[in-house]
Amino acid sequence: EWSVIGRMPFRDKTVLVGYWNGWLYFNSGQRDRGPDDPSPKLVIGSTWRTKLKF
């Protein structure tokens, strides 16, 4: 069962998520200008990861 544990302070388009060898990877895409303006803003080239233990 999935649950939401938090929210980003901005919305992201084209987010890529993958799981490999115990690690969960997040590769971000393009931010929007805000909740009232979904037009494109910055392209983010960051990759984040976290270790998962079940």
FENJOHU-V863162 format. One line per field, one symbol per residue. phi: phi as a letter, one per 20 degrees, with the letter a starting at -180 (. if undefined). psi: psi as a letter, one per 20 degrees, with the letter a starting at -180 (. if undefined). burial: # if it has 16 or more other C-alpha atoms within 10 Angstrom, else .. A space follows every 50 residues. Layout:
phi = ???
psi = ???
burial = ???
This chain:
phi = .ebedrcffbecdmedcbcblndddcdfcdedeqfeceffceedddcdbb edcd
psi = pqqpirqqjrqqqlpppqpplippqpordpqrirhinjqqdqpplqpqqq ppp.
burial = ...........#............##.#####.................. ....
